[in-house]
Every structure is written in structure tokens, then in C-alpha cells.
Amino acid sequence: MYAGGGDKRLYLADAKVLSRIKKILDLANSNNDRRQLKYRSFVENALTTAKPKLVKGVAKPKLIKDPNPNGLYGWRTAGSGSPGGRFVAFGRALSGNQFYTLKTKK
């Protein structure tokens, strides 16, 4: 969900999502739960992916340019159909995923 405007944007997460995140973090930090190592590894991997560290001597990560000038706005499992009437498939399915762009206005 989005709230705010202009350059200052505030993204709000659903209460159920926040509850799941809290549970995952609690498990990752619990010394009394046998699942701790798995959850800790999961959280560390998520954080590493979200904010990669720059390593000396390694090139800075580059953003991948959007292959469609109109933008890609969604994807679904290949063969499951369009996400909605305003979407049109872009290219061929890759790794079992079909990407979609919005139909151009006439």
C-alpha cells in the first residue's frame, strides 16, 4: 500500500506481512528454537540480496535496463494467463515466467 506524495513516499506493509516478518526475525534470533540457523541464514541472505556490499576490486553492480520502452509491469507463471485486461505478454517465457507490459493507448 502507498501513502504520501511528491518526492517523499511512504510504503506501508499489510499487518499480516509485518506479522510474518516479525515471526521470521524472532525465530532467527531465538537461541531456543531448533530452526534458528535456517531462519538466520534466510534473513542474512535476504539482507545481502537487498543491499549488496561493495567489495574492493569488484565492479559496482549495474542496473539492468528495462528491455521494453513502455516498461514491464508484471509476470505470471508461463501458461497461467494474463494478470488482467490491460496487460499484454512481452517476449517469450523465460525460466517458466511470462512477463507483461501494459497495452499501448491508441
C-alpha positions in Angstrom: 0.0 0.0 0.0 1.2 3.5 -0.7 0.7 6.6 1.3 2.2 10.0 0.7 3.0 12.1 -2.2 5.6 14.1 -4.1 9.2 13.1 -3.5 8.5 11.8 0.0 6.9 8.4 -0.3 5.9 6.1 2.5 5.2 2.5 1.7 3.1 0.7 4.3 3.0 -3.1 4.6 -0.1 -5.1 5.3 -0.4 -6.1 9.0 -0.2 -9.8 8.1 3.1 -9.2 6.2 4.5 -7.3 9.1 3.5 -10.1 11.5 5.2 -12.7 9.2 8.4 -10.6 9.1 8.4 -10.3 12.9 7.9 -14.0 13.3 10.8 -14.7 10.9 13.1 -12.3 12.8 12.1 -13.7 16.2 12.9 -17.2 15.0 16.2 -16.1 13.5 17.2 -14.5 16.9 15.9 -17.3 19.2 18.6 -19.4 20.8 15.9 -21.8 22.0 14.4 -22.8 18.6 16.0 -25.6 16.5 15.0 -23.7 13.3 17.2 -20.7 14.3 20.1 -21.4 11.9 17.8 -21.9 8.9 15.9 -18.6 9.6 19.1 -16.7 10.4 20.6 -17.8 7.1 17.4 -16.8 5.3 17.4 -13.3 6.9 21.1 -12.8 6.2 20.6 -13.9 2.5 17.6 -11.5 2.2 19.6 -8.6 3.6 22.6 -9.4 1.4 20.4 -9.5 -1.7 18.6 -6.3 -0.8 21.8 -4.4 0.0 24.9 -5.9 -1.5 28.2 -5.0 -0.1 30.7 -3.4 -2.4 33.9 -5.5 -2.4 37.2 -3.8 -3.1 38.4 -4.6 -6.6 34.9 -5.8 -7.8 32.9 -3.8 -10.2 29.9 -1.9 -8.8 26.7 -3.7 -9.6 24.9 -2.3 -12.7 21.2 -1.9 -13.0 19.7 -4.0 -15.8 18.0 -1.8 -18.3 14.3 -2.4 -18.8 14.1 -4.2 -22.2 10.7 -2.6 -23.0 10.5 1.1 -23.5 6.9 1.0 -22.1 8.1 -0.8 -19.0 7.4 -4.3 -17.6 4.6 -4.3 -15.1 4.1 -7.8 -14.0 4.7 -11.5 -14.5 3.0 -14.8 -14.1 3.9 -18.4 -14.3 4.1 -19.3 -18.0 0.7 -20.7 -19.2 -1.3 -19.2 -16.4 -2.8 -16.3 -18.4 -2.6 -12.6 -18.3 -2.7 -10.7 -15.0 -5.5 -8.5 -16.4 -7.2 -7.0 -19.4 -4.7 -4.1 -19.6 -1.7 -6.4 -19.9 0.0 -7.9 -23.0 2.7 -10.5 -22.9 6.2 -9.3 -23.6 8.5 -11.6 -25.5 8.7 -15.3 -24.8 8.5 -17.0 -21.4 11.8 -17.2 -19.5 12.6 -19.8 -16.8 8.9 -20.6 -16.6 7.8 -16.9 -16.2 5.9 -14.8 -18.7 6.5 -11.0 -18.4 3.8 -8.4 -19.2 3.7 -4.8 -20.2 0.6 -2.6 -20.5 -1.3 -2.2 -23.7 -0.4 1.0 -25.5 -3.2 3.6 -25.8 -4.5 4.2 -29.3 
